Amino acid sequence: MENKSKSKYIVLGMVAFVLAIYSGSYFYTKDNNQRLLSSPMLVMLVGDELTVNAMFVALSSEERRDRMLSMYEMGNVFSISQKQYDDGATDIEELYKDRIFDNEFAVANCYDYSEILRLTKAKVAKTTLRASWIFSACGIIE
C-alpha cells in the first residue's frame, strides 16, 4: 500500500516538474521575443561616420556602449525597432527628416550588419566591425 502512495507522489512530482519547466521556458521565450522585437532594425547616425568610428576604435566595449547611450540621449543616433519596421516604418530618413536638417548622416540595417559580422572570418576585420558605431547602435551580441 505504501508503495502505491509513494509512486503516486513520484508521478505527481514529475508532472509538476515538467509543468514548471514548460512554464518557465514559455515565459522566458515570450520575454526574449519581446526584447528582440524592440531591438533596432534600422539605425541612423547624424554626423560624420568616419570620425565617430575613429573615436570608437580607441574605446573599450563598455565605453563604446556608454558613448552610444549618450549619443542616443543627445539626439545624434536614431533607430527604428523590429516592430516599427514590421508595421511599415521602413524609411528612417523620412521619419527623422526634421532632426537631420542639412547635416551629414549614415544609415545602417542591423540585420544586414549582423550577417556581415557573422560571415566575416578574419579576426582583425571582425574586431574592426565590432568597434564601429553600428555595432553599438544595433546592440548586436554574437
Buried (B, 14 or more C-beta within 10 A) or exposed (E): EEEEEEEEEEEEEEEEEEEEEEEEEEEEEEEEEEEEBEBBBBBBBBBEBEEBBEBBEEBEEEEBBEBBEEBBEEEBBBBBBBBBBEEEBEEBEEBBEEEBEEEEBBBBBBBEBBEBBEEBEEEEEBEBBBBBBBBBBBBBEE
